[in-house]
């Protein structure tokens, strides 16, 4: 059973012959779902039939065959691409977020901002964006810096949040980094240079210096990491334990 409890929050639970077995997983980031059926390598082949009329229906839910055309389900290739992006986002540390060491797709420029008589108020703007994107811990999911009098760059942990911001989720004029002003792009270049570039990114638990940078790059490009890089990371973990 797949249930959307709130915006971006999905719950997966199970039933067996009408008996409710309870919740199994709770997903806090909405990503496309792919129904999959697996069986043991031994035994007769499994036969699966999708029906509109269920033998053990549950109130408030509908059969999978009726939901196949909804946005919650999508082609496998797109689901893999979005899942890859989510894995890359999970590797971004709070320090990398605050220094804008994230893929360009995670950076948004807010423009034509009116700050009022008191000038730029980063805290208020952060709260507005967090509320629009339903972010419970803003400091762990976004960072912002002013580049010009009416422009602000925002770094977000997830590219999907950047897309929502561009589409007007917070009611602000927003655009992708490729459309940002020359001044904003120059400031971003300076911030990243001050942070030393990808070479200084640290993996969770300090397991090597290059792992996070490589994973961010391959996650952004949606390509698999080379075997040599995976072996190198594995060896680094082994040396650390030794």
C-alpha positions as CSV (number, residue, x, y, z in Angstrom):
1,X,0.0,0.0,0.0
2,X,1.4,3.4,-1.0
3,X,-0.1,6.4,0.8
4,X,0.8,10.1,0.3
5,X,0.5,11.5,3.9
6,X,1.6,15.1,3.0
7,X,3.4,17.0,0.3
8,X,6.6,15.0,-0.3
9,X,5.9,12.4,2.4
10,X,5.0,8.9,1.3
11,X,4.3,5.8,3.5
12,X,4.6,2.2,2.3
13,X,2.7,-0.5,4.2
14,X,1.6,-4.1,3.6
15,X,-1.4,-6.3,3.8
16,X,-1.6,-10.1,3.5
17,X,-5.0,-11.5,2.5
18,X,-6.8,-8.6,4.1
19,X,-4.7,-8.5,7.2
20,X,-3.0,-5.2,7.9
21,X,0.7,-5.7,8.6
22,X,1.5,-2.1,9.4
23,X,3.9,0.5,8.0
24,X,7.2,-0.5,6.6
25,X,8.8,2.6,5.1
26,X,8.3,6.4,5.3
27,X,9.8,8.4,2.5
28,X,10.4,12.1,3.2
29,X,11.3,13.1,-0.4
30,X,8.8,12.4,-3.2
31,X,10.5,10.4,-5.9
32,X,8.8,8.2,-8.6
33,X,7.8,4.7,-7.5
34,X,8.4,1.5,-9.4
35,X,6.4,-1.6,-8.5
36,X,8.7,-4.6,-8.6
37,X,8.1,-8.3,-8.0
38,X,10.9,-10.7,-7.0
39,X,11.0,-14.4,-6.3
40,X,13.5,-17.0,-5.1
41,X,15.7,-18.6,-7.8
42,X,14.1,-22.0,-7.1
43,X,10.5,-23.1,-7.6
44,X,7.9,-22.5,-10.3
45,X,7.8,-19.2,-12.1
46,X,5.6,-16.6,-10.5
47,X,2.5,-15.5,-12.3
48,X,1.3,-11.9,-11.6
49,X,-2.1,-10.5,-12.7
50,X,-3.1,-6.9,-12.1
51,X,-6.9,-6.5,-11.5
52,X,-9.2,-3.6,-11.0
53,X,-11.3,-5.6,-8.6
54,X,-9.3,-6.7,-5.6
55,X,-10.1,-9.7,-3.5
56,X,-9.1,-7.8,-0.3
57,X,-9.7,-4.1,-1.0
58,X,-8.9,-1.4,1.6
59,X,-10.9,1.8,2.0
60,X,-9.2,4.8,0.6
61,X,-6.9,2.9,-1.8
62,X,-7.3,1.8,-5.4
63,X,-5.8,-0.9,-7.5
64,X,-2.4,-0.4,-8.9
65,X,-3.6,-0.9,-12.5
66,X,-5.8,2.2,-12.1
67,X,-2.9,4.3,-10.8
68,X,-0.4,3.5,-13.6
69,X,-1.2,6.7,-15.5
70,X,-0.6,9.0,-12.5
71,X,2.5,11.2,-12.0
72,X,3.5,9.0,-9.0
73,X,4.6,6.3,-11.4
74,X,7.0,6.9,-14.3
75,X,9.3,5.1,-16.8
76,X,12.1,3.2,-15.2
77,X,14.9,5.3,-16.8
78,X,13.5,8.5,-15.2
79,X,13.0,6.9,-11.8
80,X,16.7,5.7,-11.8
81,X,17.8,9.2,-12.8
82,X,15.9,10.8,-10.0
83,X,17.0,8.2,-7.5
84,X,20.6,8.9,-8.6
85,X,20.1,12.6,-7.9
86,X,18.7,11.8,-4.5
87,X,21.8,9.7,-3.6
88,X,24.1,12.5,-4.7
89,X,22.1,15.0,-2.6
90,X,22.5,12.8,0.5
91,X,26.2,13.1,0.2
92,X,26.2,16.9,0.4
93,X,27.4,18.1,3.8
94,X,26.1,21.3,5.5
95,X,29.5,22.9,5.0
96,X,29.5,22.2,1.3
97,X,26.0,23.6,1.1
98,X,26.9,26.8,3.0
99,X,30.0,27.3,0.7
100,X,27.9,26.6,-2.5
101,X,30.0,23.5,-3.3
102,X,27.0,21.8,-4.9
103,X,26.1,21.0,-8.6
104,X,25.0,24.0,-10.6
105,X,21.5,22.5,-10.9
106,X,21.1,23.0,-7.1
107,X,21.8,26.8,-7.4
108,X,19.0,29.3,-8.0
109,X,19.2,33.1,-8.5
110,X,16.4,35.2,-6.9
111,X,16.2,38.6,-8.7
112,X,14.2,41.8,-8.5
113,X,14.0,41.6,-4.7
114,X,12.7,44.5,-2.7
115,X,14.5,44.5,0.7
116,X,12.6,47.5,2.1
117,X,14.1,50.3,4.3
118,X,16.0,47.9,6.6
119,X,17.9,46.3,3.7
120,X,18.6,42.7,3.0
121,X,17.1,40.3,5.6
122,X,18.6,36.8,4.9
123,X,16.9,35.2,7.9
124,X,13.4,36.3,6.8
125,X,14.1,35.2,3.2
126,X,15.4,31.8,4.4
127,X,12.2,31.3,6.4
128,X,10.0,32.2,3.5
129,X,11.8,29.7,1.2
130,X,11.8,27.0,3.8
131,X,8.1,27.4,4.4
132,X,7.3,27.2,0.7
133,X,9.4,24.1,0.2
134,X,8.3,22.5,3.6
135,X,11.9,22.3,4.9
136,X,11.9,21.4,8.6
137,X,15.6,22.2,9.0
138,X,16.5,25.1,6.7
139,X,20.2,25.3,7.7
140,X,20.7,21.7,6.6
141,X,18.8,22.1,3.3
142,X,19.5,25.6,1.9
143,X,22.0,28.5,2.0
144,X,21.7,31.9,0.5
145,X,24.0,34.9,-0.1
146,X,23.4,38.3,-1.6
147,X,25.3,39.0,-4.9
148,X,23.8,42.4,-5.9
149,X,21.4,44.8,-4.3
150,X,18.4,43.0,-5.8
151,X,19.9,39.5,-6.4
152,X,20.5,36.6,-4.1
153,X,21.9,33.1,-4.8
154,X,20.3,30.1,-3.1
155,X,22.0,26.7,-2.8
156,X,19.6,23.8,-2.2
157,X,20.4,20.3,-1.1
158,X,18.0,18.8,-3.7
159,X,17.7,19.8,-7.3
160,X,14.0,19.1,-7.1
161,X,13.7,21.9,-4.6
162,X,15.6,24.2,-6.9
163,X,13.1,23.4,-9.7
164,X,10.2,24.1,-7.4
165,X,11.7,27.5,-6.5
166,X,12.2,28.4,-10.2
167,X,8.5,27.5,-10.8
168,X,7.4,30.0,-8.2
169,X,6.9,27.9,-5.1
170,X,7.9,30.8,-2.8
171,X,6.2,33.5,-4.9
172,X,9.7,35.0,-5.8
173,X,11.2,35.8,-9.2
174,X,13.7,32.9,-9.6
175,X,15.8,31.4,-12.4
176,X,18.5,28.8,-12.9
177,X,22.2,29.5,-12.7
178,X,22.6,29.4,-16.4
179,X,20.3,32.5,-16.6
180,X,21.8,34.3,-13.7
181,X,23.5,37.7,-14.0
182,X,27.2,37.8,-14.8
183,X,27.8,39.4,-11.4
184,X,26.1,36.5,-9.6
185,X,28.1,33.9,-11.5
186,X,31.3,35.7,-10.8
187,X,30.6,35.8,-7.1
188,X,29.8,32.1,-7.1
189,X,33.1,31.4,-8.8
190,X,34.9,33.5,-6.1
191,X,33.1,31.6,-3.2
192,X,34.0,28.2,-4.6
193,X,37.6,29.3,-5.2
194,X,37.8,30.5,-1.6
195,X,36.7,27.1,-0.5
196,X,39.5,25.4,-2.4
197,X,37.4,23.7,-5.0
198,X,36.2,20.1,-5.0
199,X,39.6,18.7,-3.9
200,X,38.9,19.8,-0.3
201,X,35.4,18.2,0.0
202,X,35.4,15.7,2.8
203,X,33.4,12.4,2.8
204,X,31.0,11.6,5.6
205,X,33.1,10.2,8.5
206,X,36.3,11.6,6.8
207,X,36.7,8.5,4.6
208,X,38.9,10.2,2.0
209,X,38.9,13.5,0.3
210,X,37.8,12.8,-3.3
211,X,34.9,10.5,-2.7
212,X,32.2,13.1,-2.2
213,X,33.4,15.2,-5.1
214,X,33.4,12.3,-7.5
215,X,29.9,11.2,-6.3
216,X,28.5,14.7,-6.7
217,X,29.9,14.9,-10.2
218,X,28.7,11.5,-11.3
219,X,25.4,12.1,-9.6
220,X,24.9,15.4,-11.4
221,X,25.8,13.8,-14.7
222,X,23.7,10.7,-13.9
223,X,26.6,8.4,-14.8
224,X,28.0,5.4,-12.9
225,X,31.3,5.8,-11.0
226,X,34.3,4.0,-12.6
227,X,35.3,0.8,-10.9
228,X,38.7,2.2,-10.1
229,X,37.1,5.0,-8.0
230,X,34.9,2.5,-6.1
231,X,37.9,0.3,-5.4
232,X,39.9,3.3,-4.2
233,X,37.2,4.3,-1.8
234,X,36.9,0.7,-0.5
235,X,40.6,0.6,0.1
236,X,40.5,3.9,1.9
237,X,37.8,2.6,4.3
238,X,39.9,-0.6,4.9
239,X,43.0,1.5,5.7
240,X,41.0,3.6,8.1
241,X,39.7,0.6,9.9
242,X,43.2,-0.9,10.1
